[in-house]
């Protein structure tokens, strides 16, 4: 049973999450020969103030990307 963990900044819409889950599931079915029901996808929405890169919080960096672009 493939399990995919996705960590991303909060702010995606439910429709965007549905599309992502469908695409990841389809990729597992095509690539691994899994059945769709066996693919588990875990989504974790992380606030920008709880994620850092290069020694800086993302909340301290430039404006967040628009939900449809990143």
N, CA, C and O atoms as a MOPAC input file, in Angstrom:
PM7 MOZYME 1SCF
protein

 N      0.84100 1    -1.17100 1     0.00000 1
 C      0.00000 1     0.00000 1     0.00000 1
 C      0.88800 1     1.23600 1     0.00000 1
 O      1.50400 1     1.53400 1     1.02400 1
 N      0.97800 1     1.96800 1    -1.10700 1
 C      1.76900 1     3.19400 1    -1.11900 1
 C      1.11700 1     4.26400 1    -0.24200 1
 O     -0.09800 1     4.46400 1    -0.27600 1
 N      1.93900 1     4.93300 1     0.52900 1
 C      1.48500 1     6.07100 1     1.32900 1
 C      2.34200 1     7.26300 1     0.93800 1
 O      3.57000 1     7.20700 1     0.99900 1
 N      1.68600 1     8.33300 1     0.54000 1
 C      2.37400 1     9.55100 1     0.11000 1
 C      2.06000 1    10.64700 1     1.11100 1
 O      0.89700 1    10.92900 1     1.39900 1
 N      3.10300 1    11.25800 1     1.63600 1
 C      2.95600 1    12.35700 1     2.59100 1
 C      3.31000 1    13.65700 1     1.86200 1
 O      4.39900 1    13.78500 1     1.30200 1
 N      2.38600 1    14.61100 1     1.87500 1
 C      2.59100 1    15.89600 1     1.20100 1
 C      2.53800 1    16.99500 1     2.24800 1
 O      1.52800 1    17.17700 1     2.92800 1
 N      3.63600 1    17.72100 1     2.36900 1
 C      3.69100 1    18.87400 1     3.26200 1
 C      3.77400 1    20.11500 1     2.39100 1
 O      4.62400 1    20.21400 1     1.50600 1
 N      2.88400 1    21.05600 1     2.65400 1
 C      2.83100 1    22.26800 1     1.83000 1
 C      2.30600 1    23.41400 1     2.66800 1
 O      1.67200 1    23.21400 1     3.70400 1
 N      2.58200 1    24.62300 1     2.19600 1
 C      2.05100 1    25.78400 1     2.88900 1
 C      0.53400 1    25.75300 1     2.85300 1
 O     -0.06800 1    25.32800 1     1.86700 1
 N     -0.07400 1    26.20500 1     3.92900 1
 C     -1.53200 1    26.28100 1     3.96700 1
 C     -2.02400 1    27.29600 1     2.95000 1
 O     -1.27800 1    28.17600 1     2.52200 1
 N     -3.29200 1    27.16500 1     2.56800 1
 C     -3.88600 1    28.13300 1     1.65400 1
 C     -4.44200 1    27.52200 1     0.38100 1
 O     -5.09700 1    28.21400 1    -0.39900 1
 N     -4.19400 1    26.22800 1     0.15300 1
 C     -4.76600 1    25.59200 1    -1.03500 1
 C     -6.24800 1    25.35200 1    -0.81400 1
 O     -6.68900 1    25.11700 1     0.31100 1
 N     -7.00400 1    25.41200 1    -1.88000 1
 C     -8.44400 1    25.18800 1    -1.78000 1
 C     -8.73200 1    23.68400 1    -1.73900 1
 O     -7.88800 1    22.88100 1    -2.13600 1
 N     -9.91600 1    23.30500 1    -1.26200 1
 C    -10.28400 1    21.88300 1    -1.31600 1
 C    -10.24100 1    21.32000 1    -2.73700 1
 O     -9.86200 1    20.16400 1    -2.92700 1
 N    -10.62300 1    22.11500 1    -3.73600 1
 C    -10.57000 1    21.63500 1    -5.12200 1
 C     -9.13500 1    21.36600 1    -5.56600 1
 O     -8.87800 1    20.38500 1    -6.26300 1
 N     -8.19800 1    22.22900 1    -5.16700 1
 C     -6.79100 1    22.00200 1    -5.50300 1
 C     -6.28200 1    20.72900 1    -4.82900 1
 O     -5.53500 1    19.95800 1    -5.43200 1
 N     -6.68500 1    20.51500 1    -3.59200 1
 C     -6.26600 1    19.30600 1    -2.87800 1
 C     -6.85800 1    18.05600 1    -3.51900 1
 O     -6.17500 1    17.04000 1    -3.64000 1
 N     -8.11000 1    18.12200 1    -3.92500 1
 C     -8.74300 1    16.98600 1    -4.60400 1
 C     -7.99100 1    16.64400 1    -5.88900 1
 O     -7.73800 1    15.47500 1    -6.18000 1
 N     -7.63900 1    17.67600 1    -6.65000 1
 C     -6.91700 1    17.45600 1    -7.90500 1
 C     -5.53600 1    16.85400 1    -7.64200 1
 O     -5.10300 1    15.96400 1    -8.37500 1
 N     -4.85300 1    17.31900 1    -6.62200 1
 C     -3.53900 1    16.78600 1    -6.28100 1
 C     -3.63900 1    15.32100 1    -5.87100 1
 O     -2.86400 1    14.48500 1    -6.33500 1
 N     -4.59600 1    15.01500 1    -5.00000 1
 C     -4.78500 1    13.63300 1    -4.54500 1
 C     -5.11200 1    12.72100 1    -5.72900 1
 O     -4.59400 1    11.60600 1    -5.80700 1
 N     -5.94600 1    13.16900 1    -6.63400 1
 C     -6.29100 1    12.36500 1    -7.80900 1
 C     -5.06500 1    12.12900 1    -8.68400 1
 O     -4.84900 1    11.01100 1    -9.15200 1
 N     -4.25900 1    13.16500 1    -8.91100 1
 C     -3.06900 1    13.03700 1    -9.75200 1
 C     -2.03700 1    12.10900 1    -9.11700 1
 O     -1.44000 1    11.28600 1    -9.81000 1
 N     -1.82300 1    12.23000 1    -7.81800 1
 C     -0.86500 1    11.36000 1    -7.13900 1
 C     -1.33800 1     9.90400 1    -7.15900 1
 O     -0.54400 1     8.98600 1    -7.36100 1
 N     -2.62600 1     9.71100 1    -6.95000 1
 C     -3.18500 1     8.36000 1    -6.98500 1
 C     -3.03200 1     7.75900 1    -8.37600 1
 O     -2.61700 1     6.60900 1    -8.51600 1
 N     -3.36500 1     8.53300 1    -9.40200 1
 C     -3.22700 1     8.05700 1   -10.78300 1
 C     -1.78000 1     7.68900 1   -11.09600 1
 O     -1.52500 1     6.68400 1   -11.76000 1
 N     -0.82900 1     8.50000 1   -10.61900 1
 C      0.58800 1     8.21600 1   -10.86800 1
 C      1.00100 1     6.89600 1   -10.21800 1
 O      1.74600 1     6.12400 1   -10.82000 1
 N      0.53700 1     6.63200 1    -9.02200 1
 C      0.85800 1     5.36200 1    -8.35500 1
 C      0.24000 1     4.18200 1    -9.08300 1
 O      0.87400 1     3.13600 1    -9.22600 1
 N     -0.97600 1     4.33900 1    -9.53800 1
 C     -1.64400 1     3.25500 1   -10.26300 1
 C     -0.86700 1     2.94200 1   -11.54500 1
 O     -0.60500 1     1.77600 1   -11.84100 1
 N     -0.49900 1     3.97400 1   -12.30500 1
 C      0.22800 1     3.77700 1   -13.56400 1
 C      1.63800 1     3.24400 1   -13.33000 1
 O      2.07500 1     2.33000 1   -14.03000 1
 N      2.34400 1     3.79600 1   -12.37000 1
 C      3.75200 1     3.48400 1   -12.18900 1
 C      3.99200 1     2.21200 1   -11.38200 1
 O      4.87500 1     1.42000 1   -11.70900 1
 N      3.20900 1     2.02200 1   -10.33700 1
 C      3.44100 1     0.90700 1    -9.41500 1
 C      2.47400 1    -0.26000 1    -9.60900 1
 O      2.66700 1    -1.33900 1    -9.04900 1
 N      1.42700 1    -0.02800 1   -10.41100 1
 C      0.43200 1    -1.07300 1   -10.58900 1
 C     -0.47400 1    -1.23300 1    -9.38300 1
 O     -1.10200 1    -2.27600 1    -9.20300 1
 N     -0.53900 1    -0.20300 1    -8.56000 1
 C     -1.39500 1    -0.23500 1    -7.36600 1
 C     -2.85700 1    -0.10200 1    -7.76100 1
 O     -3.18100 1     0.40500 1    -8.83500 1
 N     -3.72100 1    -0.55800 1    -6.89000 1
 C     -5.13900 1    -0.25700 1    -7.08400 1
 C     -5.39000 1     1.11100 1    -6.44700 1
 O     -4.74500 1     1.45100 1    -5.45600 1
 N     -6.30100 1     1.88800 1    -6.99100 1
 C     -6.56300 1     3.21200 1    -6.43000 1
 C     -6.91600 1     3.16800 1    -4.94000 1
 O     -6.52600 1     4.05300 1    -4.18000 1
 N     -7.64600 1     2.14700 1    -4.53500 1
 C     -8.05800 1     2.05500 1    -3.13200 1
 C     -6.89700 1     1.80000 1    -2.18300 1
 O     -7.02300 1     2.02900 1    -0.98000 1
 N     -5.77100 1     1.33000 1    -2.70200 1
 C     -4.63300 1     1.04200 1    -1.82800 1
 C     -3.71800 1     2.24400 1    -1.63200 1
 O     -2.83800 1     2.21200 1    -0.77300 1
 N     -3.91000 1     3.30500 1    -2.41600 1
 C     -3.03900 1     4.48400 1    -2.33000 1
 C     -3.54500 1     5.40900 1    -1.22800 1
 O     -4.69400 1     5.85000 1    -1.24500 1
 N     -2.68200 1     5.68700 1    -0.29000 1
 C     -3.00200 1     6.59600 1     0.81000 1
 C     -2.25900 1     7.91000 1     0.58100 1
 O     -1.05800 1     7.89600 1     0.30900 1
 N     -2.94700 1     9.04100 1     0.68600 1
 C     -2.31800 1    10.35400 1     0.55300 1
 C     -2.62600 1    11.14400 1     1.81400 1
 O     -3.78800 1    11.32400 1     2.17700 1
 N     -1.57900 1    11.61100 1     2.47800 1
 C     -1.72300 1    12.41700 1     3.69000 1
 C     -1.31800 1    13.84000 1     3.36400 1
 O     -0.20700 1    14.07800 1     2.88900 1
 N     -2.20400 1    14.78300 1     3.61400 1
 C     -1.92800 1    16.19600 1     3.34500 1
 C     -1.70500 1    16.93200 1     4.66200 1
 O     -2.50300 1    16.82600 1     5.59300 1
 N     -0.62000 1    17.66900 1     4.72100 1
 C     -0.28800 1    18.45400 1     5.90400 1
 C     -0.14300 1    19.91000 1     5.49900 1
 O      0.76100 1    20.26800 1     4.74500 1
 N     -1.04300 1    20.74700 1     6.00600 1
 C     -0.96400 1    22.18600 1     5.76600 1
 C     -0.08900 1    22.80100 1     6.85000 1
 O     -0.37300 1    22.67000 1     8.04000 1
 N      0.96800 1    23.46800 1     6.42900 1
 C      1.92200 1    24.05500 1     7.36300 1
 C      1.84700 1    25.57900 1     7.24800 1
 O      1.92600 1    26.12900 1     6.14900 1
 N      1.69700 1    26.24400 1     8.37300 1
 C      1.71700 1    27.71400 1     8.37500 1
 C      3.12700 1    28.19600 1     8.04600 1
 O      4.11000 1    27.57500 1     8.45000 1
 N      3.22000 1    29.29100 1     7.31800 1
 C      4.52400 1    29.81700 1     6.89200 1
 C      5.43100 1    30.12800 1     8.07800 1
 O      6.65400 1    30.05300 1     7.95500 1
 N      4.84700 1    30.47700 1     9.22700 1
 C      5.67500 1    30.77500 1    10.39600 1
 C      6.20700 1    29.49800 1    11.05600 1
 O      7.00900 1    29.57800 1    11.98600 1
 N      5.77600 1    28.33400 1    10.59200 1
 C      6.24500 1    27.06100 1    11.13500 1
 C      7.17100 1    26.31900 1    10.18100 1
 O      7.42200 1    25.12800 1    10.36400 1
 N      7.68400 1    27.01300 1     9.15800 1
 C      8.55600 1    26.38200 1     8.16300 1
 C      9.68900 1    27.36200 1     7.89100 1
 O      9.45700 1    28.55800 1     7.71100 1
 N     10.90600 1    26.85300 1     7.86300 1
 C     12.06500 1    27.71900 1     7.62900 1
 C     12.97800 1    27.09800 1     6.59300 1
 O     13.00700 1    25.88000 1     6.41900 1
 N     13.71700 1    27.94500 1     5.91300 1
 C     14.74000 1    27.51100 1     4.96300 1
 C     15.85500 1    28.54800 1     4.99800 1
 O     15.59500 1    29.75000 1     5.06000 1
 N     17.08600 1    28.07900 1     4.96000 1
 C     18.22100 1    28.99600 1     4.95800 1
 C     18.31600 1    29.82900 1     6.21800 1
 O     18.86400 1    30.93200 1     6.19300 1
 N     17.79400 1    29.32000 1     7.31400 1
 C     17.88200 1    30.03900 1     8.57900 1
 C     16.82500 1    31.10200 1     8.78800 1
 O     16.89100 1    31.86500 1     9.75200 1
 N     15.84300 1    31.16100 1     7.88600 1
 C     14.79500 1    32.17900 1     8.00400 1
 C     13.42000 1    31.53800 1     7.87700 1
 O     13.22200 1    30.60900 1     7.09300 1
 N     12.48200 1    32.04400 1     8.65500 1
 C     11.09600 1    31.60300 1     8.52300 1
 C     10.54600 1    32.06600 1     7.18000 1
 O     10.86000 1    33.15900 1     6.70900 1
 N      9.73100 1    31.22900 1     6.57800 1
 C      9.10800 1    31.63800 1     5.32000 1
 C      8.19100 1    32.84200 1     5.52700 1
 O      8.00600 1    33.64200 1     4.61000 1
 N      7.62500 1    32.97600 1     6.71100 1
 C      6.75900 1    34.12900 1     6.97900 1
 C      7.54200 1    35.43100 1     6.98600 1
 O      6.94800 1    36.50100 1     6.85700 1
 N      8.86300 1    35.36800 1     7.13300 1
 C      9.70700 1    36.56400 1     7.11200 1
 C     10.21000 1    36.88100 1     5.71100 1
 O     10.82300 1    37.92700 1     5.49800 1
 N      9.96300 1    36.00900 1     4.77300 1
 C     10.41700 1    36.21800 1     3.39200 1
 C      9.36800 1    36.99300 1     2.61400 1
 O      8.42000 1    37.51700 1     3.20000 1
 N      9.52900 1    37.06900 1     1.30600 1
 C      8.62600 1    37.83900 1     0.45300 1
 C      7.19200 1    37.32100 1     0.55500 1
 O      6.93300 1    36.28100 1     1.16100 1
 N      6.29600 1    38.04500 1    -0.03400 1
 C      4.86500 1    37.70800 1    -0.01100 1
 C      4.64400 1    36.29100 1    -0.48800 1
 O      5.35400 1    35.82300 1    -1.37900 1
 N      3.66500 1    35.58900 1     0.08800 1
 C      3.39400 1    34.20600 1    -0.33100 1
 C      2.90000 1    34.15900 1    -1.75700 1
 O      2.27400 1    35.10800 1    -2.23000 1
 N      3.17600 1    33.04800 1    -2.46300 1
 C      2.66500 1    32.90300 1    -3.82100 1
 C      1.16200 1    32.76500 1    -3.82800 1
 O      0.56000 1    32.34500 1    -2.84100 1
 N      0.56500 1    33.11800 1    -4.93900 1
 C     -0.88300 1    32.95300 1    -5.07900 1
 C     -1.20900 1    31.46300 1    -5.05400 1
 O     -0.41300 1    30.65500 1    -5.53200 1
 N     -2.37900 1    31.07900 1    -4.49900 1
 C     -2.71900 1    29.65200 1    -4.38900 1
 C     -2.67600 1    28.88700 1    -5.68900 1
 O     -2.41500 1    27.68400 1    -5.67300 1
 N     -2.92300 1    29.54000 1    -6.82700 1
 C     -2.91700 1    28.80200 1    -8.09400 1
 C     -1.52300 1    28.70500 1    -8.71000 1
 O     -1.34800 1    28.04900 1    -9.73600 1
 N     -0.53400 1    29.34700 1    -8.09900 1
 C      0.78300 1    29.34900 1    -8.71300 1
 C      1.88100 1    28.75700 1    -7.86800 1
 O      3.04300 1    28.79500 1    -8.27200 1
 N      1.56800 1    28.22000 1    -6.73000 1
 C      2.70500 1    27.69100 1    -6.05400 1
 C      2.49400 1    27.18200 1    -4.73000 1
 O      3.43600 1    26.71200 1    -4.09200 1

